[in-house]
Amino acid sequence: MKTTDFRSILGLTAQERWGFGARDLKRMMALQPKGCMVATMGGEPIGLTTTISYGRSAGWIGNVVVSGKHRGAGIGNDLIQSAVKYLLRIHVRRIGLYSYPENEAMYKRLGFGTTGGFATFSMPNGTRHLTKTIEKIPLRQILRLDKRAFGADRSKLLTRLHHEFPEGWAWIVNEHGVSGYSVVKQYQDSSEIGPLVCEEMNEESIGVLLSSSIARSEKWPLGMSAPASNATVAETAERLGFRPEKKGVVMNYARLKPIMIGPAIGALGFLDKG
């Protein structure tokens, strides 16, 4: 992917109503420049996939899309295979992706197995209630917490989100320091909560983080994706006004170690939209 591809790529993502802008594509390229790939025809991008790696611990494939008039020709398969080859070449120990049910069979044909599930939620509208305060985000503590909970170092991604969305962060503390955090990302015409991590997985803690994220949302609808294994997040989200929308699966490249979503992961970040 090159910056000169952005206009065509945003046309593809607009067909899926992902709400991406140039800022989102720039972030993907900054995080994994050689892992963002396009399929072209006549020099024009007709398909996209992106990857991100967290050191050698894990790699993820996301944002898989093919132009509607070119689907069924194997382009999506080629993009996924290219992404897998790239991640294997940089020696990641796990490769994961998020899929919706209609694409699960395709990923299984390409060597992926299902290891878990997730559900998406949406709040159609609301009001921003953030009061301006000058409070430094305890980023170092958040990075340590996230690494423990996620099992890999996402500091490059989180530092980038900290730079782009300085008002989108909420956190809770206990006697040992930061025990939970959430961040809201803003797209062109929507917002998304994620990642959300909380070591004290109870209704009170999750309620504080979700309520704080709702207050920080600038654009609506507000979405989030929660692991299926985490009933507390789903129940708390619905109590606060989120509506369940779609169910999906967490998948792992079967030749490598399995991807597992830890119990402290409350909302997924960098969700595969495809």
N, C-alpha and C positions, 0 to 999 in steps of 0.2 A: 504494500500500500504506500502511495506517495500523496503528498499534500495536493497535487494536481488531480487526484482521484476524488477528492472530497465531495465535489458537487454531485457527481454521479452516485457515489456511495450514499449520500444523504437522500437522494431520490429513492434508492432501494429501501433504506430504513424508514423513510416516510410512508412507504406502502404498507409497512407493518405497524405504523403508528407508535414507534418507539420513542419519538420525541428527541432524537439525537440532534446535536448541533456540532459545529466544527470543533468546539471545545472538547467534546467527548471523544472525537476521533484523534485530536491532538494528544489527549491523555493516553489513549490506547497505544499510540505510536511511541510516546515518551517512555511508557512502561516496558514495552516489548517491541522495538522497532522492526526486527526481522521476523517477528511472529504474527504480524498483521498482514493478511494475504487477500488478494482479490483475484477473481477469475475474470478474464477479459475476452471480448469478441470485437474484432476490428479496432482494438485499442481502447474500447469503452468497457468499464467495469460492469459486469452483470452478476457478480456474486462476491460475498465477503465472508471471511471468518477471522477471528482474532484469538490470540493466545496470551496467557500471562504465566510467568513462572515465579515461584517463591523459593529462590535458591534452587537447590536440587531436591528439596523435599517434595514439591508438588508442582504440577503444571495444570492449567485449566484451559479448555477450549470454549469459546463463547461467540455470541453475535453472528450466528450462522444464518445467512439469508441469500436467496437466489431470486433474480428477477422472475416475476410470475410467468412471463412468456417463454422462459428458458428452463422451467422446471420439468423434471422427468427425463432429463438427458444425462444424468449422472454427475452434474456439476457439483452438487452438494457433497456427494461421495468423494470427489476429487479434492475438494477443499478440506474436508475432515482428514483424509489420508495425508495431505500435505501438512496439516497442523500436527498430526501425530508424529510424522517423520521429523519435523522440526524439533518437537519437544524431546523425542528420543535422542536426537543429535546433541542436545545440550544436557543429556544425562539426568533428566528428572526421574525420581523414583516412583512417582504416581502420576497418573493423568486422569483428570475427572472432567465431567461436564454435567450440566443440567439440561434435561429434555422434557418436552411435553409428550403425552402419550402417542400422538400421531406420528412422532418421529422416532419413537423408541426402537421399532423394528429395524429401521435403517442403521441406527448406531450399533445394534446387536450384530448385524451383518458385518460391520466394520471392526468387530472385536471387542465391543464394550459389554459389560454386564451391569445389571441394576443392583445397587447397594443400599438404596434408601429412597425417601420421597420428600416432597415439599408441597406447600400450598401457597398460592398467591392471594393477597387481600388488597382491597382498595377502599379508600374513603373518598367519595365523589367530590365533596367540597368542604370548606372550613374557613377559618379566619386565622391569620397569623397573629399570635399573641406574645411574641418575643419582646421582652423589655431589654433595651440596650444596657449592657453592663460591660465593664472592663474587667474580665476575668481570664487569666491565662489558662489555656487548655493544657492539662497535665499529660502532654503527648508521650513523654518517655514512659510513664506508668502505663498508659494505654497500650503502647507498643509491647511492653512486657506481658501485660494481661492477654493481649490478642495472640501473641506467640504461644503462650501456655494453652489457651483455649482452642486455637485453630490447628496447632501442631506443625506450623511452618511460619516463616518470617514474612509477614505482609507489610513490613515497615515502609517499603518503597511506595506501595499503593496508598497506605494510610497517610504518609507524609504528603503525597500529592493531593489527596482529598482534603487534608488540613489546609494546604495552601489555597485550594480552589473554593472551599466552602467553610471559611473560618467561623461563621455564625451557625453552622449546622450541627455542632457537637453538643452532646449532653453526656453527663457521667454521674455516677454515684460512688460514694466512698464508704469504707468501714474502717476499723481501727488499724488495718494493715495497708490502707491506701485505696486506690481505685479498684472497685470490684465489678464495675460494669460501665459500658459506654454504648452510645449509638451515634450515628451520623446520618444526616439527610442530604441527599444529592439532588440538585435542581437540573431538570432537563428543559427543553424548549417550552413545553406546555404541560408539564407534570413534575412531580417530585417522587423520590423513592427513599425509604428508610433502609439502610444497610451499608455496612455491617452493623449488627447489634450483638454484643457479647455481654454475658452476665454470669458471674460465678454463683451468685445467690439467686437461683432460678425459682422465684416465687412471685405471686401475683402483685405484691406491693412493689418490688424492685422493677419488674417488667412494666408495671403501670406507670411508674415515674419516668422511665426511659421513653416509653412510647408517647406519653402525654407531652413530654418535653420536645420530642421530635415533631409531633403534630404542631406544637406552638412555633416551631422553627421552619415549617414548610411555607414556601413562597408561592408555589404554583400547584394547581389542583387538576386532576385527582392526585391523591397521595397513595403510593403503592408500597407493598413490602412482600417478601417471600420468606416463609418460616418453615423450618424442617418439620416433617410430619411427625417426628419423634418427640416434638416439644409441644405438648398439649397446653401448657401454661401460657405460652405466647399466643396461640390461636384463641384460647378462651378470653384472654385479657384484651386482645385486639378487637374481638367482636363486642365485648362489653364497652369499649371506647368508641364504637361506631364503624369499625372496619367491616366490610362485607367480603365473605369468601368468594373467590372467583374460579380459579383453575387449580388442578392438581398436576404435579409433575413428578419426575423421578431423578434421583442422583445416580449417575453412572460412572463406571470406572473402567479404564482400559485393562482388560483381563490379564494381559501378559505381565503386568506390574503389580506392585503391592496395592491393596484395596484402599479406596478413599472412604474415610469414615467422618461423619459429622458429629463433633463432640457435643456433650450435654450442655455446655455453656454457650453454644451458638444459638442465638435467638432469632436473627434475621440474616439471610444470606446477602453477601455483597458481590458485586460484579456478576450479576445473574445472566446466564446465557439466555438471550431473547429468542433464540431460534427453535 
